[in-house]
Amino acid sequence: MSWNWTLTTAIVGATTGTYGAVVSTLGRRDVAWRRRAKQLPTLRPALEALRDALAEVRQGNRTIRALQEVALRAHLDELQERRPQLSDKVLSGHVTAVINAYSTVIAAGDDSKDHRKAESIDRAVEAIKLALDRADEIERKAPA
């Protein structure tokens, strides 16, 4: 019985190409998740550094002007350089949102109203959180 079932499955798969398509699709997914995961070691430290700096601004330990430090600008430049090369479109969108939100915070400056500053900081922190969550999801799905 099982021999006939295997033979029938092989014949149907050979004529329709479905079995080969299923196997090749599953193999490609593993490779895609692995390729996405290889890009994370350069992104994660930059995202975490920007998140920590924004948290300090939110707590009042740092000014918005301090967000323009050379080290933080280097992290932002790193994100801008790596974004076009990302193979994960969702993560690329989140990184774009992080870049835009962080730039909005810097543009708000220390002179603007407290409500506008707080709103832009919250938006930037949320964008970074989404990007880090997506990075965690990629790491979970990538084969070891």
C-alpha positions as CSV (number, residue, x, y, z in Angstrom):
1,M,0.0,0.0,0.0
2,S,2.7,2.5,1.0
3,W,4.7,1.6,-2.1
4,N,1.8,2.4,-4.3
5,W,1.1,5.6,-2.5
6,T,4.7,6.7,-2.8
7,L,4.8,5.8,-6.5
8,T,1.5,7.6,-7.1
9,T,2.8,10.7,-5.3
10,A,6.0,10.6,-7.3
11,I,4.2,10.3,-10.6
12,V,1.8,13.1,-9.7
13,G,4.6,15.3,-8.5
14,A,6.7,14.5,-11.6
15,T,3.9,15.4,-13.9
16,T,2.7,18.5,-12.1
17,G,5.9,19.7,-10.6
18,T,4.3,20.3,-7.2
19,Y,6.5,18.2,-5.0
20,G,9.7,19.8,-6.4
21,A,8.2,23.2,-6.0
22,V,7.3,22.5,-2.4
23,V,10.7,21.2,-1.5
24,S,12.5,24.1,-3.3
25,T,10.2,26.7,-1.7
26,L,10.9,25.3,1.8
27,G,14.7,25.3,1.1
28,R,14.6,28.9,-0.2
29,R,12.8,30.1,3.0
30,D,15.6,28.7,5.2
31,V,18.2,30.4,3.0
32,A,16.2,33.7,3.0
33,W,15.9,33.8,6.8
34,R,19.6,33.0,7.2
35,R,20.5,35.8,4.8
36,R,18.3,38.2,6.7
37,A,19.8,37.2,10.0
38,K,23.4,37.7,8.7
39,Q,22.6,41.4,8.3
40,L,21.5,42.0,11.9
41,P,24.8,42.2,13.7
42,T,25.5,45.5,12.1
43,L,22.0,46.9,12.6
44,R,21.2,45.9,16.2
45,P,24.0,47.8,18.0
46,A,23.1,51.0,16.1
47,L,19.4,50.6,16.9
48,E,20.1,49.9,20.5
49,A,22.4,52.9,20.9
50,L,19.8,55.3,19.4
51,R,17.1,53.7,21.6
52,D,19.2,54.3,24.7
53,A,20.0,57.9,23.8
54,L,16.3,58.6,23.2
55,A,15.5,57.0,26.6
56,E,18.0,59.3,28.3
57,V,16.4,62.3,26.5
58,R,13.0,61.2,27.6
59,Q,14.2,60.9,31.2
60,G,15.8,64.3,31.1
61,N,19.4,63.1,31.6
62,R,20.3,64.4,28.1
63,T,19.3,67.2,25.8
64,I,18.1,66.8,22.3
65,R,21.1,68.7,21.1
66,A,23.2,65.9,22.6
67,L,21.6,63.5,20.1
68,Q,23.8,65.1,17.4
69,E,27.0,63.7,18.9
70,V,29.4,62.1,16.5
71,A,28.9,58.6,17.8
72,L,25.1,58.8,17.5
73,R,25.3,60.4,14.0
74,A,27.6,57.5,13.0
75,H,25.0,55.0,14.1
76,L,22.4,56.9,12.1
77,D,24.7,57.0,9.1
78,E,25.2,53.2,9.5
79,L,21.5,52.7,9.3
80,Q,21.2,54.9,6.2
81,E,24.0,53.0,4.5
82,R,22.7,49.5,5.3
83,R,19.0,50.2,4.6
84,P,19.1,49.7,0.8
85,Q,21.0,46.5,1.2
86,L,18.5,44.8,3.5
87,S,16.9,41.7,2.1
88,D,13.9,42.0,4.5
89,K,11.5,44.6,3.2
90,V,9.6,44.9,6.5
91,L,12.8,45.6,8.4
92,S,13.8,48.0,5.7
93,G,10.6,49.9,6.2
94,H,11.1,50.0,10.0
95,V,14.6,51.3,9.6
96,T,13.4,54.0,7.2
97,A,10.8,55.0,9.9
98,V,13.6,55.1,12.5
99,I,15.7,57.3,10.4
100,N,12.8,59.7,9.7
101,A,11.6,59.7,13.3
102,Y,15.2,60.3,14.7
103,S,15.7,63.2,12.2
104,T,12.4,64.7,13.3
105,V,13.5,64.6,16.9
106,I,16.8,66.4,16.0
107,A,14.9,68.9,13.9
108,A,12.5,69.6,16.8
109,G,15.4,70.8,18.9
110,D,15.5,72.0,22.5
111,D,13.6,75.2,21.6
112,S,10.3,73.6,20.6
113,K,7.3,73.1,22.8
114,D,7.4,70.2,25.3
115,H,4.4,68.5,23.7
116,R,6.0,68.4,20.3
117,K,9.3,67.1,21.6
118,A,7.7,64.4,23.7
119,E,5.5,63.3,20.8
120,S,8.5,63.1,18.4
121,I,10.6,61.2,20.9
122,D,7.8,58.7,21.5
123,R,7.4,58.2,17.8
124,A,11.1,57.5,17.4
125,V,11.2,55.1,20.3
126,E,8.2,53.2,18.9
127,A,9.9,53.0,15.5
128,I,13.0,51.6,17.1
129,K,11.0,49.1,19.1
130,L,9.3,47.8,15.9
131,A,12.6,47.5,14.2
132,L,14.1,45.6,17.1
133,D,11.0,43.3,17.3
134,R,11.4,42.5,13.6
135,A,15.1,41.7,14.2
136,D,14.1,39.4,17.0
137,E,11.6,37.7,14.8
138,I,14.2,37.2,12.0
139,E,16.6,35.7,14.5
140,R,13.9,33.3,15.8
141,K,13.0,32.1,12.3
142,A,16.6,31.8,11.0
143,P,18.0,28.2,11.2
144,A,21.0,27.9,13.5
